[in-house]
Amino acid sequence: MKASTLPKYRCAIIDDDRMTVDILSNYISKIAKIETIYTFTEPLKALNQITKDDLIDFLFLDIRMDISGIDVARVLRDKVKYLIFVTSYKEYALDAFSVDCDKYIVKPVLFPEFLNAINEIIIKEKKLSRKPAK
């Protein structure tokens, strides 16, 4: 089988819970087309680092942290192609979509659900890129 020559999607994870960061990093390591560039347990450090860096394809972001994930998303949204909230709180879903999130996943996250969310976004991206311009 031939190895893919396509560049990998670049990911960042921001969650104040180290266990969630480790779980998501593990899930990402199992998917050949994506790679983790950054992980943060402190949202302020993430804001300082990511705003100085290149575009992030996927940002996996918690909502309830020292700095609200919604506020983090507002600051980083122009640096992030796809925003996926991963949180324990269903009640923030409407707020999450106000910052144009692409997916909202409620913890605990199982690998099939995680993979499905990424694949749905990539499939949608490919469909949109094939549509002829009007």
C-alpha positions as CSV (number, residue, x, y, z in Angstrom):
1,M,0.0,0.0,0.0
2,K,1.3,3.4,-1.0
3,A,1.9,6.0,1.7
4,S,-0.1,9.2,1.3
5,T,1.9,12.2,0.0
6,L,-0.9,14.6,1.0
7,P,0.1,17.0,3.8
8,K,-1.5,16.2,7.2
9,Y,-4.1,18.4,8.8
10,R,-2.5,20.3,11.7
11,C,-4.4,20.1,15.1
12,A,-4.3,21.9,18.4
13,I,-6.0,20.8,21.6
14,I,-6.9,23.2,24.4
15,D,-8.4,21.7,27.5
16,D,-7.6,22.3,31.2
17,D,-8.0,18.6,31.9
18,R,-4.7,16.8,31.1
19,M,-6.5,13.4,30.8
20,T,-8.8,14.8,28.0
21,V,-5.7,16.3,26.2
22,D,-4.0,12.9,26.4
23,I,-7.1,11.0,25.2
24,L,-7.6,13.4,22.2
25,S,-3.9,13.2,21.4
26,N,-4.1,9.4,21.4
27,Y,-7.1,9.5,19.1
28,I,-5.3,11.9,16.7
29,S,-2.2,9.6,16.6
30,K,-4.5,6.8,15.3
31,I,-5.6,8.8,12.3
32,A,-3.0,9.0,9.5
33,K,-4.3,12.2,7.9
34,I,-4.0,14.4,11.0
35,E,-1.3,15.3,13.5
36,T,-1.1,17.2,16.8
37,I,1.0,20.3,16.6
38,Y,0.1,21.8,20.0
39,T,-1.5,20.8,23.2
40,F,-2.4,23.2,26.0
41,T,-3.9,22.9,29.5
42,E,-3.7,26.6,30.0
43,P,-5.9,28.7,27.5
44,L,-3.8,31.9,27.9
45,K,-0.6,30.0,26.8
46,A,-2.6,28.7,23.8
47,L,-3.7,32.2,22.9
48,N,-0.2,33.5,23.0
49,Q,1.3,30.6,21.0
50,I,-1.3,30.1,18.4
51,T,-1.9,33.7,17.5
52,K,1.8,33.9,16.6
53,D,1.8,30.8,14.5
54,D,0.5,29.4,11.2
55,L,-3.0,28.3,10.5
56,I,-4.3,25.4,12.6
57,D,-6.6,23.1,10.6
58,F,-8.5,21.6,13.6
59,L,-8.8,23.1,17.0
60,F,-10.3,20.9,19.7
61,L,-11.4,23.2,22.5
62,D,-13.1,22.8,25.9
63,I,-15.6,25.4,27.0
64,R,-15.3,25.7,30.8
65,M,-11.8,26.7,31.6
66,D,-10.1,29.7,33.4
67,I,-10.8,31.6,30.1
68,S,-14.0,30.6,28.5
69,G,-13.6,28.4,25.4
70,I,-16.1,30.7,23.7
71,D,-13.8,33.6,24.3
72,V,-10.8,31.6,23.2
73,A,-12.6,30.7,20.0
74,R,-13.5,34.4,19.3
75,V,-9.8,35.3,19.5
76,L,-8.5,32.3,17.5
77,R,-11.3,31.8,15.0
78,D,-9.4,33.5,12.1
79,K,-6.4,31.2,12.7
80,V,-8.4,28.0,12.8
81,K,-10.0,26.3,9.8
82,Y,-12.2,23.9,11.8
83,L,-13.4,24.4,15.3
84,I,-14.6,21.4,17.4
85,F,-15.7,21.9,20.9
86,V,-15.2,18.9,23.2
87,T,-16.9,19.6,26.5
88,S,-18.9,18.1,29.3
89,Y,-21.6,20.7,29.0
90,K,-24.5,20.3,26.6
91,E,-26.0,23.7,27.7
92,Y,-23.3,25.7,25.9
93,A,-24.0,24.3,22.4
94,L,-25.9,27.4,21.1
95,D,-23.1,29.7,22.4
96,A,-20.5,27.4,20.6
97,F,-22.3,27.8,17.3
98,S,-22.3,31.6,17.7
99,V,-18.6,31.4,17.1
100,D,-19.0,29.3,14.0
101,C,-17.9,26.0,15.5
102,D,-18.0,23.0,13.1
103,K,-18.8,20.3,15.6
104,Y,-19.9,20.1,19.3
105,I,-18.9,16.8,21.0
106,V,-20.0,16.0,24.6
107,K,-17.6,14.1,26.8
108,P,-16.9,11.3,27.3
109,V,-15.7,11.1,23.7
110,L,-15.3,7.7,22.2
111,F,-12.9,7.1,19.3
112,P,-15.6,6.3,16.6
113,E,-17.5,9.5,17.4
114,F,-14.3,11.5,17.3
115,L,-13.2,10.0,14.0
116,N,-16.7,10.5,12.5
117,A,-16.6,14.2,13.4
118,I,-13.3,14.7,11.6
119,N,-14.4,12.6,8.6
120,E,-17.6,14.6,8.2
121,I,-15.7,17.8,8.1
122,I,-13.1,16.5,5.6
123,I,-15.8,15.0,3.4
124,K,-17.8,18.3,3.4
125,E,-14.6,20.2,2.6
126,K,-13.9,17.9,-0.4
127,K,-17.4,18.3,-1.7
128,L,-17.3,22.0,-1.5
129,S,-13.9,22.2,-3.3
130,R,-15.3,20.2,-6.2
131,K,-18.3,22.5,-6.9
132,P,-17.7,24.6,-10.0
133,A,-17.7,28.4,-9.5
134,K,-20.8,30.2,-10.7
